Amino acid sequence: MDSILIKIFATALAFSQVTTRPDGVKTEFDAVRDRSEVAQLLSAGCAHMRKAFDIEDINLDDLIATAMDDKEALSGEIKALKGLNLADLHVAYREFCKVEKVEGSPVDLGQVIAFYNSAARDLPDAEQLKQLRLPGTSVILDNKSERVAEIYAPNNRRIWVKLADIPEAVRNAFIAAEDKRFFQHSGLDERGLVRAFISNFTKPGRPQGGSTITQQVAKNLLVGNDVTYERKLREMIVASRMERALTKEEILELYLNSIYLGRGAWGIEMAARSYFGKPAKALSAVEGALLAGLAKGPNYFNPDHHPERARERLAYVLGRMQDDAMIDAAAAQAVLPQLVEYRPTRRDFGFHFVDHIAREAKAVAGLDNLTNSSYTVRSTVNSALQRVVEATLQEGLARYELNTGRYKFEGPEANISDAVRLRAADLRSTEPAWLVALKNTRLPLYDVHWQSAVVLENTRGKRSHAINVGLTDGSILPLNTWSAAIGRGLKPYDVVYVHVREAKGKQAARADLRIRPTVQGAALVLGNETGRILAMAGGFSYPASQLNRVVQSLRQPGSTLKPLTYLAALRKGLQPNTLVMDEPITLAPIGATGYARQRGFWSPKNYDGGASGAITLRRALENSRNLATAQLLATGLDDSAERGLDRVCELAMEAQLYKDCMRYYPFVLGAQTVRLIDLAAFYAAIANEGARPKPHAIETIEQDGRPIYRHDPHAVDWIGSADRASFYQLKSMLQGVLARGTARAVKHLSPYVGGKTGTTDNSADAWFVGFTNDVTVAIWVGYDNSDGERRTLGRGQTGGKVALPMFEPIMQAAWELHAPKTALNGPSREAMRQLATLSIDPYTGDPVPAGSGRAFTEYFKRDPAGRIDDSQFRIVSRAESYAYRGGSDEDDGPFQQWSDGNRLYGDNRLPFPFPTWRLGPRGYPSWREYPDDEDRLPRPPLRVDSDYFWRRLN
């Protein structure tokens, strides 16, 4: 039996059942015993169909006789019947419809039954459509209620709307266009099939299917969209069952919310907003008719590209509505309504943040997926600041590799030669072909905030090599490629990323090539009091890596964890001027015995390899002295180093940095990995005098205008038994890190900022975490450890040299876009009750007259009697301290000589200078200077004045 004939008769068997016995549809027949029953069903279905032809005033026998007169022409022209032997079909028609006896029947009912059984197996349950809410589009809003992103599953960009909220005229338009007898049939419309059948005979070409609205819902939601007889067979049975499981209104609501109508819109609500900028409930009859006309073919009748087709289709729908008395003649004027401009949703920022939103929604609100319905998520992000943070991190990572010679150019981002040729052939275009092609090109890294440029000319002469590139604003500039080898590899119409250097003095404007870095980084801006995530950059580029290194990576924090140890010391009763020895120390392993004990001794070293003798806690923290921190652990926190470690671990878990503390001594120097977001929250607690905010990205989640989740604005935990005085002392010490310590490259920020640099063993991780009164900014730079190896950033590449340069541009943007620049607050009223001020020498910790020499105002805790608790010599005796001072009180004394901030930063220029921000539509940074080749060559050390820590920009 011909395979097409098998499929046709199996489909006819399904049709016969749903039209003649819809309550008793069988999905399996026995190929031997049930042949007679199947033959009777086919005959009953044919008789039922003949009635439909009679109703439409069509003589089926005459039609078939006419068709049989020209079999070859007919089968060749009609796509729906292509490959079918019409003679066999005619014999079968006589056998089952006219109930004639025929010799050599072309129909093998056993084969028909086998195909039917296979196709009808495991049909989906129509009952599941009851109360079904299709996947929807959730909208993410920023902290100013501006739209940041839409989240939706593929092919499900919709917003659900109830049928009652759709105007009756709009509903009628879809019924008139797609299923005139929707409220009369029971899932299949025999008369609609007849009309489609006749249309396919009389108008060969694009075949019509005659599907009802119910069948379309079954196809869209249950049985799939395959163009096969199997799908059609299953669709018929499921549609029939749907009519018994759901009301007509429920089916129509599903249909109007599931159908695709073009412009990336599924469902009537999203289509109304996309085409007319209004909700579905505000649509007019003509606007509804236009959308209804699109249901037949959203691309073919697209009013943006084919307005004439759209107008003809609109006229057809309005005519059908007028024929059925749904509208009057005055309302049936086929004039295309005014459309809003279509702008495809292309987001270019905030991808890591939006991913985090989805994870947080699951954690705090129990929403497994934000695409299961349509939600409105009011987030904490500041969109303008988010762009700045992303742009700064991207530029900073690229600048690091440029300045260290680690960049690796792996070719252009794209080549648009073909697009340029196509545009050049369009005589209607008034812009250069390369410019149009460049504007329409979306590069793979679509969230990188550099400009794209296309190579227009690459000429090589005996003495020169010139490359000119075109930018999206139409300008043409020379390209600096950093190396001749890169320049030689670029071809015409290659697209690359560039940063434009504006003309300055005699120096002409030019474009500097930007190269994708392999180094990674992360940055976070956190509101101190609220815990709001104002900006989050989880890596260089989301398309390149979806890993969010702010919340999903664990990295060693290095010296950024040291404030914990000093906080423990301050809570113990020590003061910022308490002296501790910065000298070699060896500690035996905890709990080890015998041979293991002999092998597991810990002997830390300072980053510079030296030692400074007796120094104050303030100076030890400001200059990040490893030996002093280890000595403090061993002699200042408890009666043993092991008990001292317990105190630090307890504090670390109370600060929610860790759930479990690994009890080994390198912990105090940042050896246990931590999440950047948790470290930022701890520093925010320091700014708050101990109140740790709960970092969050979601303020509220709403569904249908009703809030289903709201963040608790009072979600704050107090660390350290609310010892606000100790926290303020620590805050002041971290302010000194910028004023005199490892971050003094930004000394000019010290009145406004406190913070800490961090560098891990072998320079695998570089950190800077800084805070103001309002925000905390945390930055990490390093290589991913996906291959299991810890790759170094390079000799001398520290937190102060790699991460710190990105801090100021982010901080300046936060002051401009979030909260104004203010000096760091003094101690709170509660803290001040326990504190007193005293002028001391910051190097020795000795009291000195106010205003003399380098007198520094220090905050000291009082004892219960109200007197300053003098702990200067509690760890180191007065005699020991004088022995180690060496009699030098000059700025080039022991602290200056060996501080990792001075020895490593004798040339205190940053790898790249800070930018001046120009807040445009995208808010990208404009870097003012550029690394030169000589910056990567060894140079003799520079003489640096004590007050000239850094090459400042005027």
Secondary structure, DSSP 4 states (H G I P E B T S, - for coil): --HHHHHHHHHHHHHHHHHH-GGG--S---TTTTHHHHHHHHHHHHHHHHHHHHHTT--HHHHHHHHHTTHHHHHHH-GGGTT--HHHHHHHHHHHTS----SS-S--HHHHHHHHHHHTTTPPPGGGGTT------EEEE-TTS-EEEEE--TT-------GGGS-HHHHHHHHHHH-TTTTTSSS--HHHHHHHHHHHHHS-SS------HHHHHHIIIII----SHHHHHHHHHHHHHHHHHS-HHHHHHHHHHH-B-STT-BSHHHHHHHHHSS-GGG--HHHHHHHHHHTT-TTTT-TTT-HHHHHHHHHHHHHHHHHTTSS-GGGG---PPPPPPP------S-HHHHHHHHHHHHHHH--S-TTSS-EEEEE---HHHHHHHHHHHHHHHHHHHHHHT-------SEE-HHHHHHHHT-TT--S-HHHHHHHT---SSTT--SEEEEEEEEEE-SS-EEEEEEETTS-EEEEE-SSHHHHHH--TTEEEEEEEEPPBTTBPPEEEEE---S-EEEEEEEETTT-BEEEEE-SS-TTT----TTTS--B--GGGGHHHHHHHHHHHT--TT-EEEES---BPPTT--HHHHHH--B----TTS---EEEEHHHHHHTT-HHHHHHHHHHTSSSSHHHHHHHHHHHHHHTTS-SS---SGGGGGT-S-B-HHHHHHHHHHHHTTSEEE--BSEEEEEETTEEEEE--TT-EEE-GGG-HHHHHHHHHHHHHHHHTSTTGGGGGGTTT-EEEEEE-GGG-EEEEEEE-SSEEEEEEEE---TTS------TT--HHHHTHHHHHHHHHHHHHHTS---PPP---HHHHTTEEEEEE-TTT--B--TTSTT-EEEEEEB-TTSSB---TTSSS-HHHHHHHHTT--STTSHHHHH-HHHHTTSS---SSPPPEE---SS--EE------GGGGS--PPPP--TT--S----
